[in-house]
Amino acid sequence: MPPRWPRQPDRKDPEYRRLDDRMNFAVHVAGFAACNSSLWFFYQFTHAHWQWAKWVTGIWAVFLFLHFIYIVAIANYSLEQNG
């Protein structure tokens, strides 16, 4: 069940933006988990020698970590930002 928002959603609302950014991050984590688990399943299942598989997982994980750092430490959800 998705979270319910008690009022009209507005991207200018700091609480809504924060929730939206966190849900967006959760979708990215789910995509990362689904794609990489499939990638590594077939890598093991077919005994493949894909050199690129490690790079795809590693680079994607770095971008996912940077996204996490952004929503936790960098993003400014204060009202003053909206002026």
N, C-alpha and C positions, 0 to 999 in steps of 0.2 A: 504494500500500500504506500503510494507516494505521500510525502509530507503535505499537509494542508496549510495554505497560507491564509491567515485570518482576515486579510484585507485585499483590495485590488492590487495585483502585482505591478510594481513600477521599478524599472531598472535604476531610477534615481534614489530609491530607498536603500540605505546602506545595509540593513539587515537582509533584504531580499537579494542584493548583489552578493553578499557573503554566502548565503545559502545556495544561490545559483552557481557560484564559482566552486563550491565544495561538491555539489552534485555533478558538475561538469568533470571535476577531478575523479569522482567515483566512476563515471562512465569511462574515462581514460584508463583507470586501473582495471576495470572489467575487460576492456578491449585488449589491454596488454596481457592480462592473464589468459584470456581465451586464445588469442593468436599465438602467444609464445608456448602455451601448453600444447597446442596443436602442432606447432612447428617442431618442438622437441619430441613429441610422441612419434611423428613420422620420421624424424631423424633417427630415433632409436629403432623403430619398427622396421625400417627399410635398410638399416645399417649404412646409411648415407654418409658421405664424407663432404658435407657442405661446409666449406670454410666461412661462408657468409653468415651462417646461423648464429655464431657467437657474436659477430659484429651487430647484427640486427637486434638481438636481445640486449646487448650492452649499450648501444646507442639509444635505443628506445627507453631503457631503464634510466639512463642519464637524463633524458628529456623529461621523463616522468618525475624524477627527483627534483629537477629544476622547477617543474610545475608545482610540486608540493611546497618547495621553498617560497615560491611566489605567493601562493594563497595563504601560507601561514605567517610569513615574516615581511613580505614586501607590500602586498596589496593594502591600500588605504581605504577603509570603508567609512571614514568619518563624514559627517554632514558638511564640514567646511570645504571639502574637496568639490562639492557640487555647486558651491557659490550661489 
